[in-house]
Amino acid sequence: MDDGLIASNPCSRVKKAAARGVRPMRSLSLEEASRLVAAAEGTRDEALIVVALRTGMCQGELAALRWEDIELGPRSAITVRHSADT
């Protein structure tokens, strides 16, 4: 438009996206996290909850974990390679 190649700016017709309410993220307190782990003890979700609390991984990252992403041993590590839509 500035160079005279087009008559009007096509971007001027684009509507702005609706503003979403941004809420501050709330983390669990140490007491809440301990109660959650205690409540999950012995369930099939216990390991998943412990990994989530200790790593801070997102739901999608946790859902996409595979055994090959986990290295156990003296230098244990989890490599995030994928994320699933949750």
C-alpha positions in Angstrom: 0.0 0.0 0.0 2.8 2.4 0.9 4.4 1.7 -2.5 1.2 2.3 -4.4 0.9 -1.4 -5.4 -2.5 -1.9 -3.8 -5.3 0.6 -3.1 -6.1 -0.4 0.5 -4.6 -2.3 3.4 -6.2 -5.8 3.5 -5.2 -6.2 7.1 -7.4 -3.3 8.1 -10.5 -5.6 7.7 -9.1 -8.2 10.1 -11.0 -8.2 13.4 -8.9 -8.3 16.6 -9.2 -11.6 18.6 -11.5 -11.5 21.6 -9.6 -10.8 24.8 -9.4 -13.8 27.0 -9.4 -13.5 30.7 -6.0 -14.3 31.9 -6.0 -15.8 35.4 -2.8 -16.2 37.4 -1.7 -19.8 37.6 -2.0 -21.3 41.1 0.5 -23.9 42.3 -0.2 -26.4 45.0 1.3 -25.7 48.4 3.7 -28.3 49.8 0.9 -29.5 52.1 -1.6 -29.8 49.2 0.9 -31.7 47.1 1.7 -34.1 50.0 -2.0 -34.7 50.5 -2.5 -35.4 46.8 0.4 -37.9 46.8 -1.1 -39.6 49.9 -4.5 -39.8 48.4 -3.1 -41.3 45.2 -1.0 -43.9 47.0 -1.6 -47.4 45.7 -3.7 -46.2 42.7 -2.7 -46.6 39.1 -2.2 -42.8 38.9 0.3 -42.5 41.7 3.5 -42.6 39.6 1.9 -40.1 37.1 1.0 -37.7 39.9 4.5 -37.9 41.5 6.2 -37.3 38.1 3.9 -34.3 37.4 4.6 -32.8 40.8 8.4 -33.4 40.7 8.9 -32.2 37.1 6.3 -29.6 36.4 5.5 -31.2 33.1 2.2 -30.2 31.3 -0.7 -32.7 30.9 0.1 -33.1 27.2 3.8 -33.8 27.9 2.8 -36.4 30.6 0.3 -38.0 28.2 2.9 -38.4 25.4 5.6 -40.0 27.6 7.1 -43.3 26.4 9.5 -45.6 28.1 12.3 -44.6 25.7 11.9 -41.0 27.1 12.9 -42.2 30.6 16.4 -42.9 31.7 16.8 -44.6 35.0 20.1 -45.0 36.9 22.6 -42.8 38.7 21.7 -39.8 36.4 18.0 -40.4 35.9 16.4 -38.1 33.3 13.2 -37.6 31.4 13.4 -36.2 27.9 10.3 -34.4 26.6 10.1 -35.3 22.9 6.3 -35.0 22.2 3.2 -33.4 23.5 -0.3 -34.7 23.1 -3.5 -32.7 22.7 -5.4 -33.1 26.0 
